[in-house]
Amino acid sequence: MRKVPFYAEDMSLDAKKFLYSCAFWVVAADEQLKPSEQEWLIRQFGPEGATKSLDEFVALESKEFFQAFDASAEALTDEERGTIFPKLEEWLLSCVEVDSVVSDAEKQIIQKIKDRLSLGDGSRGVGKTADRHEDGMPASRSIGYVGDSRISFFKSGLSGEVRILTGHDGEVTSVDVSPDGTRILSASEDGIVKLWDFAEGSALRTLKGHETGVGDVCFCCGGRRALSGDRMGQVKLWDIETGKVVWTSDQKRYGGVIGLAAGTDGKKAVFVSDTGIVCVLDIANGQTIKIFGEKKRGALHDVAFSPDCRFVLAGGDDKTMRLWNAADGKEMMAFDGHDDGVIGVCFSPDGRHVLSGSRDNTVRLWDSVSGEEERVFKGHTFSVYSVCFSPDGGHILSGSWDHTVKMWNVQTGALEFSMESLDSRFSGVVFHPDGKSIIAGGSNKAVYVVRLDV
């Protein structure tokens, strides 16, 4: 029997919470809590096995667990980290070995815990160590800290520079970058849209006018103007240089605006609502051109124009992504294959492929003509809220509420980059036009700008 290197009962409540989350993750790996494992938990956490505070982990659904795990890890003091981290693997092995059987699932979970905590790379600072991607391919990992966020890069020879832009008072829901790459837009639940200088990372302008959270924002008209939509159904067109509203379109009869897109022709905009409606607008005056969609299918969460502006793509609660003719609203195709709602959608630069991100934790690549599913990208552990293609179409980016942004190779399906932030979920991601930088919006009220050294 492996000797226990320390006892959780001797530690603070924060440390107990962290250790219990680790232990619970491991003992749940084989979907059985054996009597011997229960006895081990009791010895570690006292006669009741766990206090009420510790029991909260048992009640969590899997999609919530990682948030609680990360929060408990962040609460540790430096002294507790120094005591626990070097011997955490040994401590967990003492748990799984009590029944004289160590399953592959249990070993894999212990490795995932180490990966998530960057153990072996130093608990603070930057370093590199041998590692593997979710797909099992060898990789190099570079880990660092920016503020309170741990940033991890996966790819042989890949590193990056991270800047965090702060100024919002609420969760950042959406980000976009101007066609010339000089400016960034961000929208937030604080009802504010901000304009940033990409090179300097400085705030250039604050666009105020929405009375509730802004669900989406995008550049239009060659970057001279911006569109934003809020939870109460208002869509606004802004003049970027003056910061003034050009027009406001009140669409509250169709529900709150969740997704918004502008056509590259500078003539049309489209939004989708939480009632399942698709609305095409005239950018010149904000007037409605066409309404379609069906409320019985549930909310729609994201929308995109095809590169030629002929088609509209949207995904929603019915687990399906659909393609419509923008001119007459005729449904052309349904992309069916996800196991849960579709939250993020986009077209490839050449229009030949489309992407979908879902609450089933996957990203899927489809042929836009045949509707056939070509590839499934797996690796996220929570809902994928935003997806996009790189400018050359060779890579895709996905932002998730599992606290990560991931970059994948379209041809091979390989994960080439992953950035993890302990204190932020990601609802919006976009590539810079040069293909060497990414911008992401976080739940910690910040905008992340990552320059990839490729």
KOLMARKE-61980 format. One line per 8 residues: number of its first residue (from 0); their letters; for each residue x, y, z of C-alpha. Coordinates in Angstrom, 3 decimals, padded with zeros to 6 digits. Layout:
<sites>
NUM	a	X/Y/Z ~ ...
</sites>
This chain:
<sites>
0	mrkvpfya	000.000/000.000/000.000 ~ 001.380/003.390/-001.003 ~ 002.130/005.700/001.924 ~ 000.013/008.847/002.068 ~ 002.383/011.854/001.755 ~ -000.007/014.256/003.568 ~ -003.536/014.395/004.968 ~ -006.193/016.785/003.681
8	edmsldak	-007.779/016.937/007.137 ~ -004.735/018.849/008.397 ~ -005.160/021.638/005.819 ~ -007.308/024.754/005.372 ~ -010.823/024.618/003.952 ~ -009.612/026.053/000.626 ~ -006.963/023.322/000.379 ~ -009.545/020.690/001.322
16	kflyscaf	-011.847/021.942/-001.437 ~ -009.062/021.713/-003.976 ~ -007.937/018.255/-002.854 ~ -011.485/016.965/-002.714 ~ -012.116/018.145/-006.268 ~ -008.994/016.263/-007.385 ~ -009.975/013.126/-005.503 ~ -013.580/013.263/-006.687
24	wvvaadeq	-012.439/013.633/-010.307 ~ -010.249/010.526/-009.963 ~ -012.675/008.254/-008.087 ~ -015.426/009.159/-010.579 ~ -013.230/008.118/-013.512 ~ -014.420/004.512/-013.510 ~ -017.962/005.550/-012.510 ~ -017.741/003.601/-009.260
32	lkpseqew	-017.144/004.798/-005.720 ~ -015.829/001.620/-004.131 ~ -016.053/001.052/-000.349 ~ -012.270/001.213/-000.054 ~ -012.201/004.561/-001.872 ~ -014.979/005.901/000.356 ~ -012.967/004.859/003.414 ~ -009.926/006.672/002.001
40	lirqfgpe	-011.989/009.846/001.566 ~ -013.208/009.583/005.160 ~ -009.650/009.192/006.445 ~ -008.578/012.201/004.416 ~ -011.466/014.573/005.053 ~ -012.702/013.551/008.485 ~ -015.429/011.320/009.892 ~ -018.100/012.586/007.494
48	gatkslde	-015.832/012.157/004.482 ~ -016.516/015.716/003.345 ~ -017.998/018.882/004.790 ~ -020.992/020.588/003.233 ~ -018.615/022.882/001.361 ~ -016.795/019.908/-000.098 ~ -020.013/018.121/-001.006 ~ -020.763/020.862/-003.535
56	fvaleske	-018.423/019.142/-005.987 ~ -020.539/015.983/-005.960 ~ -023.646/017.939/-006.926 ~ -022.020/019.632/-009.904 ~ -022.733/018.525/-013.435 ~ -019.626/017.788/-015.520 ~ -019.974/021.042/-017.459 ~ -019.719/023.014/-014.197
64	ffqafdas	-017.013/020.934/-012.582 ~ -014.020/022.537/-014.256 ~ -015.076/025.988/-013.157 ~ -015.213/024.798/-009.542 ~ -011.925/022.925/-009.929 ~ -010.137/025.972/-011.344 ~ -011.590/028.246/-008.675 ~ -010.404/025.940/-005.908
72	aealtdee	-006.916/025.762/-007.432 ~ -006.699/029.553/-007.633 ~ -007.672/029.876/-003.957 ~ -004.554/028.014/-002.766 ~ -001.851/030.026/-001.055 ~ 001.733/029.821/-002.299 ~ 002.596/027.793/000.809 ~ -000.209/025.319/000.124
80	rgtifpkl	000.890/025.019/-003.501 ~ 004.420/024.255/-002.362 ~ 003.147/021.545/-000.043 ~ 000.552/019.945/-002.290 ~ 001.721/020.210/-005.901 ~ 005.013/018.266/-005.638 ~ 003.233/015.297/-004.035 ~ -000.226/015.544/-005.571
88	eewllscv	000.254/012.636/-007.987 ~ 001.549/010.416/-005.187 ~ -001.412/011.435/-003.006 ~ -003.921/010.594/-005.758 ~ -002.258/007.258/-006.446 ~ -002.648/006.379/-002.767 ~ -006.389/006.832/-003.356 ~ -006.765/004.723/-006.496
96	evdsvvsd	-004.496/001.954/-005.189 ~ -006.602/001.249/-002.095 ~ -008.621/-001.325/-004.051 ~ -005.411/-002.865/-005.482 ~ -006.530/-001.923/-008.996 ~ -005.449/001.151/-010.959 ~ -007.605/001.474/-014.065 ~ -006.485/003.194/-017.270
104	aekqiiqk	-009.277/005.732/-016.760 ~ -007.933/006.640/-013.320 ~ -004.384/007.024/-014.637 ~ -005.623/009.225/-017.473 ~ -007.491/011.482/-015.050 ~ -004.415/011.915/-012.877 ~ -002.477/012.963/-015.970 ~ -005.246/015.396/-016.953
112	ikdrlslg	-005.112/016.947/-013.491 ~ -001.358/017.398/-013.830 ~ -001.797/018.885/-017.293 ~ -004.463/021.302/-016.114 ~ -002.249/022.465/-013.266 ~ 000.904/022.576/-015.443 ~ 002.722/020.374/-012.940 ~ 006.281/019.659/-013.946
120	dgsrgvgk	006.630/023.147/-015.431 ~ 006.747/025.026/-012.132 ~ 003.704/026.408/-010.397 ~ 004.659/029.960/-011.373 ~ 006.783/031.156/-014.236 ~ 007.487/030.033/-017.779 ~ 008.973/026.749/-018.868 ~ 008.760/023.866/-021.314
128	tadrhedg	008.271/020.145/-020.856 ~ 007.442/017.122/-022.963 ~ 003.697/016.639/-023.323 ~ 001.004/015.302/-025.620 ~ -001.998/016.820/-027.295 ~ -005.521/015.536/-026.714 ~ -005.073/013.504/-029.886 ~ -001.955/011.810/-028.444
136	mpasrsig	000.535/013.553/-030.712 ~ 003.840/014.686/-029.183 ~ 004.051/018.377/-028.473 ~ 005.900/021.061/-026.622 ~ 004.128/023.064/-023.995 ~ 005.035/026.578/-022.957 ~ 003.362/027.864/-019.829 ~ 003.279/031.342/-018.382
144	yvgdsris	001.190/033.687/-016.299 ~ -000.349/036.983/-017.348 ~ -001.951/038.601/-014.318 ~ -004.028/035.885/-012.653 ~ -004.355/033.846/-015.850 ~ -002.324/030.815/-016.754 ~ -001.563/030.795/-020.461 ~ -000.521/027.483/-022.024
152	ffksglsg	000.721/026.993/-025.587 ~ 000.789/023.592/-027.289 ~ 002.861/023.000/-030.420 ~ 006.443/022.119/-031.151 ~ 008.395/025.344/-031.522 ~ 005.365/027.553/-030.825 ~ 005.300/030.323/-028.284 ~ 003.344/033.512/-027.979
160	evriltgh	002.999/036.976/-026.560 ~ -000.207/037.697/-024.651 ~ -001.685/041.098/-023.881 ~ -004.820/041.549/-021.787 ~ -006.941/044.643/-022.445 ~ -009.152/045.745/-019.568 ~ -011.835/048.391/-019.281 ~ -015.208/046.617/-019.457
168	dgevtsvd	-017.369/046.214/-016.353 ~ -019.040/043.039/-017.562 ~ -018.315/039.821/-019.421 ~ -016.950/040.344/-022.943 ~ -019.422/038.622/-025.257 ~ -017.968/039.334/-028.693 ~ -014.835/040.623/-030.426 ~ -013.940/041.604/-033.985
176	vspdgtri	-010.943/043.050/-035.812 ~ -011.018/045.608/-038.617 ~ -010.205/044.475/-042.190 ~ -006.915/046.404/-042.108 ~ -006.004/044.844/-038.747 ~ -005.448/048.148/-036.935 ~ -008.433/048.145/-034.613 ~ -010.384/045.800/-032.352
184	lsasedgi	-014.018/045.945/-031.289 ~ -015.367/044.372/-028.114 ~ -018.918/044.099/-026.777 ~ -019.915/043.364/-023.220 ~ -022.764/042.584/-020.852 ~ -022.077/046.044/-019.400 ~ -023.925/047.473/-022.434 ~ -020.753/049.048/-023.814
192	vklwdfae	-018.865/048.640/-027.104 ~ -015.174/049.530/-027.016 ~ -012.759/050.358/-029.839 ~ -009.087/049.457/-029.261 ~ -005.837/050.122/-031.054 ~ -004.438/046.722/-032.028 ~ -000.756/047.692/-032.004 ~ -000.802/049.681/-028.759
200	gsalrtlk	-003.576/047.839/-026.914 ~ -005.018/051.204/-025.867 ~ -008.710/052.098/-025.725 ~ -009.555/054.546/-028.516 ~ -013.266/055.051/-027.993 ~ -016.183/053.898/-025.854 ~ -019.510/053.552/-027.667 ~ -022.433/054.077/-025.293
208	ghetgvgd	-026.103/053.818/-026.164 ~ -027.341/050.323/-025.354 ~ -029.442/049.987/-022.213 ~ -028.683/046.313/-021.684 ~ -026.009/043.720/-022.441 ~ -024.596/043.688/-025.993 ~ -024.720/040.197/-027.475 ~ -022.634/040.720/-030.603
216	vcfccggr	-020.583/043.328/-032.467 ~ -018.824/043.483/-035.837 ~ -017.085/045.883/-038.213 ~ -018.796/046.756/-041.496 ~ -018.420/049.090/-044.480 ~ -014.696/048.389/-044.791 ~ -014.053/049.024/-041.106 ~ -015.440/052.569/-041.118
224	ralsgdrm	-018.541/051.571/-039.190 ~ -019.661/048.981/-036.642 ~ -022.856/047.064/-035.893 ~ -023.972/046.009/-032.410 ~ -027.038/044.201/-031.099 ~ -028.353/043.940/-027.540 ~ -030.473/041.628/-025.396 ~ -033.538/043.868/-025.759
232	gqvklwdi	-033.602/043.632/-029.559 ~ -031.927/046.896/-030.555 ~ -029.418/046.964/-033.424 ~ -027.203/050.028/-033.819 ~ -024.908/051.244/-036.582 ~ -021.985/053.356/-035.348 ~ -019.624/055.744/-037.062 ~ -016.227/054.574/-035.825
240	etgkvvwt	-014.463/057.913/-036.218 ~ -017.024/060.034/-034.382 ~ -018.461/057.408/-032.038 ~ -021.975/058.534/-032.923 ~ -024.974/056.321/-033.697 ~ -025.950/056.442/-037.384 ~ -029.232/054.615/-036.833 ~ -030.998/052.400/-034.308
248	sdqkrygg	-033.298/049.601/-035.427 ~ -035.723/048.450/-032.737 ~ -036.366/044.755/-033.310 ~ -037.608/043.789/-029.829 ~ -040.749/042.212/-031.309 ~ -038.445/039.465/-032.580 ~ -036.605/038.984/-029.272 ~ -033.098/039.713/-028.061
256	viglaagt	-030.226/039.921/-030.539 ~ -027.720/037.122/-029.911 ~ -025.779/036.848/-033.181 ~ -024.976/039.553/-035.729 ~ -023.065/039.707/-039.019 ~ -022.385/042.171/-041.832 ~ -022.078/041.323/-045.500 ~ -018.807/042.065/-047.243
264	dgkkavfv	-020.784/044.032/-049.836 ~ -021.452/046.750/-047.238 ~ -025.154/046.622/-048.077 ~ -026.708/044.012/-045.805 ~ -026.592/043.018/-042.139 ~ -028.237/040.033/-040.485 ~ -029.074/039.149/-036.909 ~ -030.561/036.136/-035.124
272	sdtgivcv	-032.672/036.240/-031.994 ~ -033.463/034.233/-028.894 ~ -036.891/033.502/-030.411 ~ -035.439/031.740/-033.472 ~ -035.889/034.586/-035.968 ~ -033.441/035.574/-038.741 ~ -033.669/039.205/-039.864 ~ -031.811/040.749/-042.813
280	ldiangqt	-031.376/044.542/-042.589 ~ -030.363/047.289/-045.011 ~ -027.112/048.744/-043.645 ~ -027.866/052.105/-045.247 ~ -030.942/052.809/-043.116 ~ -031.586/049.872/-040.776 ~ -034.817/048.915/-042.532 ~ -035.903/045.266/-042.600
288	ikifgekk	-035.330/043.478/-045.900 ~ -036.405/039.935/-045.015 ~ -037.585/037.928/-041.995 ~ -037.425/034.130/-041.779 ~ -036.785/031.265/-039.363 ~ -039.185/029.367/-037.090 ~ -039.827/030.118/-033.419 ~ -040.780/026.506/-032.678
296	rgalhdva	-037.145/025.463/-033.220 ~ -035.910/027.532/-030.285 ~ -033.267/030.228/-029.994 ~ -030.671/030.920/-032.676 ~ -027.223/031.774/-031.308 ~ -024.914/032.792/-034.163 ~ -025.134/033.863/-037.785 ~ -022.824/034.415/-040.751
304	fspdcrfv	-023.029/035.596/-044.343 ~ -021.408/033.573/-047.117 ~ -018.458/035.414/-048.712 ~ -020.630/036.349/-051.723 ~ -023.483/037.491/-049.398 ~ -025.962/035.195/-051.135 ~ -026.547/032.890/-048.176 ~ -027.098/033.136/-044.426
312	laggddkt	-025.886/030.482/-041.999 ~ -027.233/030.141/-038.444 ~ -027.183/027.610/-035.623 ~ -029.476/027.108/-032.671 ~ -031.044/025.118/-029.875 ~ -032.446/022.435/-032.185 ~ -028.911/020.982/-032.556 ~ -028.854/022.033/-036.207
320	mrlwnaad	-027.073/024.575/-038.386 ~ -029.145/025.814/-041.319 ~ -028.412/027.594/-044.597 ~ -030.893/030.055/-046.090 ~ -031.065/032.082/-049.300 ~ -030.565/035.663/-048.082 ~ -032.810/037.146/-050.769 ~ -036.004/035.114/-050.303
328	gkemmafd	-035.444/033.322/-046.970 ~ -035.745/029.871/-048.523 ~ -034.052/027.164/-046.469 ~ -031.406/025.502/-048.641 ~ -029.798/022.976/-046.313 ~ -029.672/021.640/-042.742 ~ -026.418/020.440/-041.203 ~ -027.524/017.813/-038.709
336	ghddgvig	-025.116/015.848/-036.504 ~ -024.539/017.612/-033.207 ~ -025.814/016.132/-029.953 ~ -026.711/019.501/-028.448 ~ -027.385/023.099/-029.451 ~ -025.204/024.883/-032.029 ~ -023.795/028.145/-030.634 ~ -021.059/029.227/-033.080
344	vcfspdgr	-021.053/029.189/-036.912 ~ -018.928/030.564/-039.760 ~ -018.019/030.208/-043.445 ~ -014.556/029.445/-044.756 ~ -012.924/032.298/-046.731 ~ -013.665/030.536/-050.027 ~ -017.212/029.613/-048.998 ~ -016.678/025.896/-049.637
352	hvlsgsrd	-016.853/024.862/-045.996 ~ -018.734/025.852/-042.858 ~ -017.966/025.372/-039.175 ~ -020.204/024.757/-036.189 ~ -019.425/024.880/-032.475 ~ -021.796/023.243/-030.039 ~ -022.858/022.595/-026.467 ~ -021.818/018.995/-027.137
360	ntvrlwds	-018.211/020.290/-026.747 ~ -017.252/019.628/-030.381 ~ -016.391/021.656/-033.477 ~ -017.525/020.212/-036.801 ~ -016.387/020.933/-040.364 ~ -018.944/020.569/-043.165 ~ -019.003/020.763/-046.949 ~ -021.207/023.777/-047.682
368	vsgeeerv	-022.438/022.352/-050.997 ~ -023.192/018.712/-050.130 ~ -023.901/019.244/-046.436 ~ -021.641/016.318/-045.537 ~ -019.740/016.335/-042.271 ~ -016.015/016.131/-043.020 ~ -014.338/016.293/-039.630 ~ -015.074/016.470/-035.900
376	fkghtfsv	-012.623/018.331/-033.664 ~ -012.694/016.975/-030.112 ~ -010.800/018.295/-027.128 ~ -012.996/020.889/-025.456 ~ -014.631/019.869/-022.183 ~ -017.476/022.380/-022.221 ~ -019.661/024.257/-024.722 ~ -017.916/025.803/-027.753
384	ysvcfspd	-019.278/029.340/-028.086 ~ -017.291/030.756/-031.003 ~ -015.560/029.410/-034.118 ~ -013.725/030.989/-037.048 ~ -011.375/030.199/-039.931 ~ -007.915/031.648/-040.392 ~ -007.587/034.079/-043.337 ~ -006.013/031.370/-045.500
392	gghilsgs	-008.581/028.754/-044.453 ~ -005.895/026.369/-043.200 ~ -006.710/026.613/-039.493 ~ -009.736/027.056/-037.305 ~ -010.101/028.715/-033.942 ~ -012.565/027.759/-031.205 ~ -013.416/029.517/-027.956 ~ -015.093/027.624/-025.142
400	wdhtvkmw	-016.505/027.950/-021.662 ~ -013.944/025.338/-020.596 ~ -011.577/028.338/-020.236 ~ -009.651/027.564/-023.438 ~ -009.098/028.873/-026.946 ~ -007.864/026.204/-029.336 ~ -006.400/026.288/-032.847 ~ -006.732/023.258/-035.111
408	nvqtgale	-005.269/022.220/-038.461 ~ -008.126/021.865/-040.946 ~ -006.471/019.176/-043.082 ~ -005.150/016.916/-040.318 ~ -007.515/017.753/-037.481 ~ -004.523/018.139/-035.161 ~ -004.613/020.538/-032.227 ~ -001.777/023.018/-032.766
416	fsmeslds	-002.407/025.628/-030.090 ~ -004.321/025.888/-026.841 ~ -004.515/028.876/-024.545 ~ -006.041/028.305/-021.133 ~ -007.017/031.001/-018.672 ~ -007.896/029.917/-015.158 ~ -010.089/032.936/-014.545 ~ -011.952/033.311/-017.835
424	rfsgvvfh	-014.362/031.523/-020.148 ~ -014.266/032.509/-023.817 ~ -017.376/033.525/-025.780 ~ -015.790/035.228/-028.789 ~ -012.680/034.521/-030.872 ~ -011.340/035.885/-034.149 ~ -008.167/035.724/-036.224 ~ -006.239/038.862/-037.089
432	pdgksiia	-006.082/039.437/-040.884 ~ -002.357/038.570/-040.863 ~ -003.171/035.091/-039.514 ~ -000.496/035.410/-036.838 ~ -002.555/036.870/-034.020 ~ -005.832/035.997/-032.357 ~ -008.245/038.041/-030.292 ~ -010.553/036.520/-027.663
440	ggsnkavy	-013.211/037.886/-025.343 ~ -013.317/036.637/-021.771 ~ -015.836/036.274/-018.974 ~ -013.339/038.075/-016.708 ~ -014.257/041.341/-018.520 ~ -011.017/041.315/-020.563 ~ -009.924/041.099/-024.183 ~ -006.995/038.780/-024.905
448	vvrldv	-004.653/039.601/-027.795 ~ -002.247/036.760/-028.570 ~ 000.630/037.108/-031.035 ~ 001.686/033.661/-032.203 ~ 005.364/033.039/-032.858 ~ 004.983/030.550/-035.711
</sites>
